[in-house]
Amino acid sequence: MATSNYLSPMELIKIYPQVTKLGWTVRQINFFAKSRVLKCIPTEEDSFSFLICEDSFVKLMNYSIPITQANEILRKEMLN
């Protein structure tokens, strides 16, 4: 079994800058982690800071992109 990389939200944004187009920020990624949407481990620094499993993050990102694109299409159609 391959080992998973656990990264900070800032590291994930640097590796996957396209998530900023989804509106994701460090704070929002930490919220996803705290809500257990992402596989993560808390850091000892505070209760709202996590190291996030990269595989889990990529799965959520890949799930969110088509939904965001579909919402943009619907929004454009509603405005016309």
FENJOVEN-V670738 format. One line per field, one symbol per residue. ss: DSSP state (2 for helix, 1 for strand, 0 for the rest). burial: I if it has 24 or more other ideal C-beta (glycine too) atoms within 12 Angstrom, else O. Layout:
ss=???
burial=???
//
This chain:
ss=00000111222222202222220002222222220000011100000001111222222222222222222222222220
burial=OOOOOOIIIOOIIOOIOOIOOIOIOOOIIIOIIOOOOIOIOOOOOOOOOIIIIIOIIOOIIOOIOOOOOOOOOOOOOOOO
//
